[in-house]
Amino acid sequence: MLNSRPSNARRRAELESAAREQAAAQLDRIEREANNAAALVRTVADKATAAARPRDAAEQLLAETRQARAWDRARALLDAGRTVPEVIAGADADTLYALRAELPTYLAAQRTKPQGLAGAGFTEPDPARILHTIDCALVDHLPTAQGAALRARLDLDEIEPGLRETLAGLRREVDGTADPSNALRTAIAARLADQRVGALPAA
């Protein structure tokens, strides 16, 4: 009976190791499929939205002229105190394209990094959130097929950060590095990741 204990312990260790290897292989497959699906959605969306832009040189020049004028009007509204969401909400397609090109730089220029220790906690406005918000508004101004493709990419952008955190938590469980708080930590991290993709601040 005493001799069976080491054997049983060894057998349990072997079974645990085999289960972890199987789970790791399955998780690898899930991550590969998630990566491939995300890449496909982005490729299709990029091609579809590119198809909605003018290709003729004269049309492109005309579009750039309209967008430059649209940016002048949008910047005047911002300088007068309108919030970014207000300007985006009232924008047409030309204005949205102009905002996409110019707004990140404009917002960054509004925030000067303090000198010395006062600048330690300074963060630049997140261009990804700005572009995401503009693209959400742009969906309704595109032809149906292009709008649907862009909406699919935006949906992916919203769910992917939380998904990555969830997969990272599962990876810790599988490789044995998870601590007792792993499930809670993973849930919080996924929630925060989702929130970071949320609506643009009013500033």
N, C-alpha and C positions, 0 to 999 in steps of 0.2 A: 504493500500500500504506500509506504513511504517512497519507494522508488518511482511510483507513478506520478508523483507531484511534479518533479522537474519535467517529465515527459509531457504532462498536461499543460504546464506553463509554456513549454516550448511550442507545443501544438497551437495554443491560443495565439502566441506571438506570430507564428507562421500564418495562421488564418487572418490575423489582423493585417499583417504585411501584404498578403495577397489581396485583401479587400481594399487596402489603400491604393495598391497598384492599379486595380481594376477601376476604382473611382477616379484616380488621376487620369487614366486613359480616357474615360468617359468625359471628364471635365475638359481635357485637351480637345476632344472632338467638338464639344459644345462651343468652346472659345473659337476654334477654327471656323465653325459654321457661322457664329455671330460676326466674326471679322469679315468673312466672305459676303454675308448678307449686307452688312453695313457698307462695304466697298461698292457693292452692286447698286445699292440705293443711291449713293452719292454720285456714282458715275452716270446713272440714268438721269438724275436730277440736273447735273451739270450740263449734260448734252441737251436736255429739254429746255432749260432756261437759256442756254446759249442760242438755241434755235429761235427763241422769241426776240432776239436782238437783231437790229438791222445789219445786213451784210454788205449792201451797196455802199460805196464810199460816200456818195452824196447824201444818202439817207443817214449814214453814221454821223456825218458832219452836222446835219440838221438836228439829229437827236442830241448831240453834244451841246449844240447851241441852246436848245430848249432846256437841257438839264442845267447848264450854267446859269441861265436866267432863273430857273426854278430854285437853284441854290441861293441866289441873291435874295429872292423873296423869303425863303425859309430862314436864312441867316438873319434877315431883318426882323422876323417874328421872334427868333430866339433872343436877339439882342434887346428886343422890346419887353422881354420877360415871359414869353410863352414857354411852357415846359416842353421837353422833348416828346413825351407821349401825345401832347396836344398837337404838335406840328406833324407828327407821324400820322395821327388819326385823320387829319384833314388833307393829307397829301394825295396827289395823283401819281401816276406811274413815273412821269418824268421827275417829279420831286423826290419820290422814293429812291430812284436810281441816283439822283444827286446826293441825297442824304447818305446813301450807302457809301458813296465815294468820299464825301467830305466830312460827315458828322463825327467820326471817331477822332480825327485830327482837331476839329473845332472844339470838342469837349475836352480833349487833352490840353489844349491851349488855355482853357478857362481855369485850369488848376495848376498853379505854380507850386513846385515842390519847395517846402520851407527849408531854409538853410540849417545846417548843424543838427543837433539832437532833435529839433522839432520835426525834422523830416524823416525820422526813423520809421514811423508807422505809415508813411505816405504810400498810397497805391494809385496807380493810373486807372482811369476808367477802363472797363473790360470791353474791348472792341467786339468780342464774340457775342456778348449779350446785346450790344447795340445792333449788330448786323442781324442777329436772330429776330429781334423785335421788328426791324424794318422789313425783313423777308416775310414775316408773318402777315404784315400789311400788304406786301406786294402780291401775295397769292391771289387775292381777289381782282387784281388788275391784269393778270396774265390770261392767255387763252386756256381753255379747259384742260388740255393735256399737260401743258407746261405748269399750270397752277397745281394740278394733282401731283406731278413729280416733285415740285418744290415742297408741297405740303408733306409728302412722304419723307423727304429729307429733314424737314423741321421736326416732324414727329420722332424721327430717329435721334436727332440732336437732343430732344427732351428726355428720352428714355435711356440713352446710352450711358451717361455718367453714372446713374444709379445702378444700371446693369453691371458696369465694370466693378463697382464697389461690392456688389453682391457676389460676383465671380471671385473677387479677391478674398472675400470672407470664406467662400466655399473652398478655395485653394488652401487656406490656413487649416481648415478642418481636415482636409484630405491629407496634407503633408505632416500633420501632427503638431503644427506650431501654434494652433489656436489656444487661447486661454479661456477661462470660464466666462469672460465677458464678451467673447467674440461675436456671438449672435446679436447682442445689443449694440456693440460697437459697429458692426456691419450695417445694421438697420439705420442707425443714426447717420453713418457716413453716406449711405445711399440716399437718405432723405435730404441731407445737406447738398449733395451733388445735384439732386433734382431741383432744389430751390435755387441753386446758382444759375440755372438756365431759365429761371422765371422772368417775370416782367421787368422791364427796364425801370430804374428809379425815376422819380419825377424830375430830378434835377437836370 
